């Protein structure tokens, strides 16, 4: 309902989703403390006047054909099915990288994109439809788009998976000291399996879908980058420990060297910068 009904107007009344649309004449309208508590006294085709929640009044009766057509379009679209929630969330992640967070929505299991976009050349695309500025996609169409788009953002997606899995490992497994050394020794497949066992299948289904969409090469690149970053952090920690040892030696010359090394390390500079 986009506006308050006026006495004498005829509105579309629907008791619940799936129920038929009925013509309702507005006899009286009463405002509640909130919009959800507004009520209308209406005369339906059969029976005496009754008070009903105003939320059941969908539009002016002149728009009933548009509502019926919208229901038909949604029914055709939903016949193509919906994926598991986590797979749908993964697809949403991919689409937002291409179109932006504000222009992609998950509407009851249907992925929708604001504005007009080029659709894949496939029979299911005929059931995509635009409504109120949003293009609603059957799942086969959305998945085909995701498979086309994901490789363009493969490095970003792969790095995101790597970090999410490593964060999950840190949160769960590294509470126990005996697990701490294992992460770096695991292969990518072992890491995924270990994290899936810790956090449950929901996250792993999402990650598995993205892996399928972006391909092995991107995952391998992200794994190498993550391992290199980890090794650099380890080397940095060792360097600082060595500097602290020099500083604590009591020798004035060594303390001066330690100060210079710390300054270069913290600034990211090299010997040539000094």
Secondary structure, 3 states (H helix, E strand, C coil): CCCCCCCCCEEEECCCCCCCCEEEEEEEEECCCCHHHCEEEEECCCCCCEEEEHHHEEEEHHHHHHHHHHHHHHHHHHCCCCCCHHHHHHHHHHHHHHHCHHHEEEECCEEEEECCCCCCCCHHHHHCEEECCEEECCHHHHHHHHHHHHHHHHHHHHHHHHHHHHHHHHHHHHHCHHHCCHHHHCCHHHHHHHHHHHHCHHHHHHHHHHHHHHCHHHHHHHHHHHHHHHHHHHHHHHHHHHHHHHHCCCCHHHHHHHHHHHHHHHHCCCHHHC
